[in-house]
Amino acid sequence: NQEQKTLHGQIQYKARKISEGKREEYIGQGKGIVIDATGASVQTLLKLKKAIEDSGYDSFMASVNASLKTTQSRNEARKERYLEKNLVIILLK
């Protein structure tokens, strides 16, 4: 329902802010970090990569591909971060 979606959005927003704060804290301390992302927003990911490198880090990016069937199955199993089926197809291309 709409109330659950709104609550989920609020929780997701708070989690993202906490994650961003921790990332900045770790970068400031020179700690190693791993960023796990779908790559749905390539420009955002590249901007983050540049910011990390500008902070003196070496970076490495890995891409993992999965079949459409596997991707859709994983997406359907992840109720907390579900993507619309047509978006999964678009992102896989």
N, C-alpha and C positions, 0 to 999 in steps of 0.2 A: 504494500500500500504506500501512499504518498508520504505518510508520516515516517515510515521505516526508511524510505529512500532519503528523506531529509536528515534523519538522525544518522544514517550511514554516511552521508555527505559531510556532516559536521565532524564525525569521528575521523573520517578519512582526511579532512582538512587539518585537524589537530595533529594527527599522526605524521602528515607530510611536514608540518612546521617543526615538530620535534625532530624528525629525521634531518631536516635542513640544518637545524641548530647543532645537532650532534656532528654532522658532516663538517660544518664550519669550525667547531671546536677541535675536532680531530686534525683538520688541515692546519689549524693554528698551532697544534702541538707536534706536527710532523708525523702523525700516526698514519699507518697504512689504512686504506679504505677500499671497499669494493662497492660498486654501484651496479645494481641489478635493475635493468630497465627493458621494456619491450621494444624500444626504438620507435614507438608510435609517433613521437615528436622528434624527428631527427635534428631539427634546428636547436631545440632545447638541450638535447644530449650533447651536441657539438659545442654549444655555448658552455655547458658545464665542464666538458673535457678541456676546453681552452682555459677556463678559470682555474682548474686544478693544475694544469701545466704552468700557467702564469705564477702559481704559488710555489713552483719549484719541483713539482712532482713529475715523474715519468709516468706515462699512461699506456695502457694496452687495452684494446677493445677486441672482444670476441663475439662472433655472431653464431647463433645456433639455429639451424633450420629444422622444421618439423613438417610433416605432411599436413594437408588440410584436414584430413580425418583425425589425426592426433591432436592438432591444434583445437579443433572444434570440441573434441571429447574433453580435453583439459579445461577449456573455457566453460563448458557446461557443468563440470564438476566443481568449479570455483564460484560458488554462489555469491561470495562477498565482493568479487571483482568481475562480474560477468560483463562481457561485451556482446553487443548485438551481432547476430550471425553474419550479416552483410559487412560489418566492420572488420570482423575476423578475416573474411575473404579479401577485403581490400588491403589490410595490413600484411597479409601473407604474400601478396604479389610483389 
